Amino acid sequence: MPAHALAPIVEEQICQLVRERTGIRLLDHQMDTLRRTVADGIARFGHTHEEEYLAALRLASPSSPEFEHLIAGITVGESYFFRDQAQMEWLREQWLPRLIARRRADNDLHLRIWSAGCSDGQELYSLAMLLADLLPDLERWNLHLLGTDLNAAALARALRGRYSEWSLRATPENARHRHFRWERDHTWSVSETLRARARFSYLNLREDSFPSMLSETAALDLVLCRNVFIYFDPAIVAGVLRKFHACLAPGGCLLLGASDLIDSATLDGFSLHGLGNAFYLERLEPAQASAPEPPPARPAATPRSAPPPPATPRAAPGEAATPLADYGEIIALLGREAWNETLAAVAARQDRGEGGALLWQFRAKALANLGRAREALEACDMSLASDSGDKHSHFLRALILLELHRLPAAEEALRRTLFLDRRFVEAHYQLGLLQMRRGARASGFKSMKNALAIAEQARPDRRLHDAAGRDHERMAAILRHELRIYEPETGGRR
Ligand SMILES: C[S@@+](CC[C@H](N)C(=O)[O-])C[C@H]1O[C@@H](n2cnc3c(N)ncnc32)[C@H](O)[C@@H]1O
């Protein structure tokens, strides 16, 4: 049934708002869906006419019920397990086994995978299933499996892990038997083991910054962003691709969908490879030959370190405080995400005999972003040996421990951070996520609510220190989304 027409000017402005905030370009064939969603939104939120609805939408933050309702209505969330056989086969037969063999040879059992625009989670769980089949010693591995989307209702469904038969239409028989259970309500549920391995959270590819340790989008081996760009404004795709490039660890790979046609001029830093009707993009190391060599890892007793500098650096006992301005060049390198150059600059200063917690912190941050989590942890410990009261070092340490999947130690580091500063928004947020992950939903919810309350009380445009360019307003919006994803009553309903 055709939907009620909207005034052309209102329709145009809603489309523009959606494009600005999400990157999604609505096409002619999606207009009926848009009109129906708007009509439903007007009735649901008690607006008297469409102009009033538009005005409310304009003022609303991206986490407002109006905006969420609109996003849930217009995003195309179509997905299914083991989508695109050619890519799945290549992952199963070639790419994952090669990476796994390399990690085994290095005795470094970790893998980091991000499904960006994950919808109801089928893509991420498919990867988890491939890994479960390829890793007989799964429990020894530190797997980081992250799914993100801007549709909070889809994320809630992903978290729940229940699917219709239709979602399993490309699922191999053995995977169906091994990883799913048939439920009384005639749905298939993903095994508990895999659900416990996967993490889902809100991230808007258009508005949020990445890579970021906070959203766990740094040093990734594999990013899947399939069938998302197809709905994007092409002008926005290039920027997102550049950010994906920065998220990948050396040798990392980006998988796009077969229909995600992109302009080859935007593929700077990637090499493109065909896979039947699909393709993958491998990260090229920019000017690998001319890049400064990362300094060799130091023995455990004398590692080096680093996150963005605290607003008021503290001196180690008996040491004069170094003004932040003295670290200008290193801070600029960190800002440019030039991790190897940061390591070299820190090493040069330390070799000249400079000490202090901040240099170790810088080193820890660079190492963590390069995926060298164990060395990063050592550097953090050195930073704390120099100044045990630095909340930023404790927080960074917590993030690194999370990457290493050392959850109890990460929780303790977050509690220490909060002991030093009870209003540390990011620490409350991470603690909340961690508690959720460990099954303590009530405490997790409470921690996230604490984070939200603090973020809402702060000056909205004040930047958060450890949160990759986020200000308090954005952090509050993200927290509202996260709370909705985990909220037991409303979660999972469109
Ligand atoms: C067609 S689904 C693709 C799901 C899965 N990747 C696959 O290929 O089966 C597209 C997803 O991208 C999400 N999406 C669209 N714009 C987004 C944005 N700006 N940030 C994050 N996710 C977005 C939508 O909500 C939707 O869930």
PDBQT file of the ligand as one rigid body, heavy atoms in Angstrom, charges set to zero:
ROOT
HETATM    1  C1  LIG A 501      22.382  -4.561   5.014  1.00  0.00    +0.000 C 
HETATM    2  S1  LIG A 501      22.962  -4.503   6.654  1.00  0.00    +0.000 S 
HETATM    3  C2  LIG A 501      24.435  -5.421   6.478  1.00  0.00    +0.000 C 
HETATM    4  C3  LIG A 501      24.650  -6.428   7.578  1.00  0.00    +0.000 C 
HETATM    5  C4  LIG A 501      25.890  -7.288   7.418  1.00  0.00    +0.000 C 
HETATM    6  N1  LIG A 501      27.075  -6.488   7.382  1.00  0.00    +0.000 N 
HETATM    7  C5  LIG A 501      25.797  -8.148   6.185  1.00  0.00    +0.000 C 
HETATM    8  O1  LIG A 501      26.473  -7.896   5.200  1.00  0.00    +0.000 OA
HETATM    9  O2  LIG A 501      25.023  -9.116   6.211  1.00  0.00    +0.000 OA
HETATM   10  C6  LIG A 501      23.532  -2.825   6.790  1.00  0.00    +0.000 C 
HETATM   11  C7  LIG A 501      23.723  -2.373   8.231  1.00  0.00    +0.000 C 
HETATM   12  O3  LIG A 501      24.491  -1.172   8.237  1.00  0.00    +0.000 OA
HETATM   13  C8  LIG A 501      24.016  -0.379   9.302  1.00  0.00    +0.000 C 
HETATM   14  N2  LIG A 501      24.414   1.020   9.090  1.00  0.00    +0.000 N 
HETATM   15  C9  LIG A 501      23.970   1.898   8.156  1.00  0.00    +0.000 A 
HETATM   16  N3  LIG A 501      24.542   3.088   8.325  1.00  0.00    +0.000 NA
HETATM   17  C10 LIG A 501      25.369   2.988   9.388  1.00  0.00    +0.000 A 
HETATM   18  C11 LIG A 501      26.226   3.900  10.077  1.00  0.00    +0.000 A 
HETATM   19  N4  LIG A 501      26.335   5.174   9.710  1.00  0.00    +0.000 N 
HETATM   20  N5  LIG A 501      26.920   3.440  11.133  1.00  0.00    +0.000 NA
HETATM   21  C12 LIG A 501      26.796   2.160  11.544  1.00  0.00    +0.000 A 
HETATM   22  N6  LIG A 501      26.007   1.253  10.945  1.00  0.00    +0.000 NA
HETATM   23  C13 LIG A 501      25.297   1.654   9.880  1.00  0.00    +0.000 A 
HETATM   24  C14 LIG A 501      22.507  -0.582   9.253  1.00  0.00    +0.000 C 
HETATM   25  O4  LIG A 501      21.870  -0.230  10.481  1.00  0.00    +0.000 OA
HETATM   26  C15 LIG A 501      22.418  -2.066   8.933  1.00  0.00    +0.000 C 
HETATM   27  O5  LIG A 501      22.294  -2.837  10.097  1.00  0.00    +0.000 OA
ENDROOT
TORSDOF 0
